[in-house]
């Protein structure tokens, strides 16, 4: 074989080897992309295979998530939202397992994988969005103040130097601090695990006010208390999923969008007397 023919043969062989490697690489990439797509589609199927949707909810927030002492059942606007998601997944709103959460425990329970989603007056903010996926807001509510009528407190300014009860892990403390600073007053805080404990602190005199989102406070008003006219820092609620489970979050978000479009969301807001 002539030298020129040998060179040509070597070039052809090299080209075939390069093409083979490229094809193998593309095939491997296709396999990886296919696997990724398969993984991303497993979230809903995993829930279907399990046969139940695991939801973190509140049981001490009247109108949103509250355990009715007469029936023993958990009820409220957010409970109905979670049931709508269950119905979309299973065709049955009752294939759902509710776990009571507080502002302090809901995040860890989601992180551990014990829950699929959190629907528990969970305020959306930039810091939390770094840790979890959130749907678009389904409710917006400003922070308010519940006080005892006998204390004759008329506004946030009257709480200068006094203690305000707030839930542990909630964004309420920051909102009230900023509002107090703006009004030129100094307030103290006492944090409690649950909303009922915040109300108890108010009634026992351990706190001069109980701060929380206004719609939540409405469930704790009685003949001895009143919600002040002050309101600040509107809070947007969203349903949260684990950060690596965006598929489920997108799925839930679509359910909420469909509910808004069909009018079902407005019907539920009216049902629970939350429509502004």
Secondary structure by P-SEA (a helix, b strand, c coil): ccaaaaaaaaaaaaaaaaaaaaaaaaaaaaaaaaaaaaaaaaaaaaaaaacbbbbbbbccccccccccccccccccaaaaaaaaaaaaaccccccbbbbbbccccaaaaaaacccccccccccccaaaaaccccccccbbbbbbbbbbcccccccccccccbbbbbccccaaaaaaaaaaaaacbbbbbbbbccaaaaaaaaaacccccccccaaaaaaacccccccccccccbbbbbbbcccccaaaaaaaaaaaaaaaaaaaaaaaaaaacccc
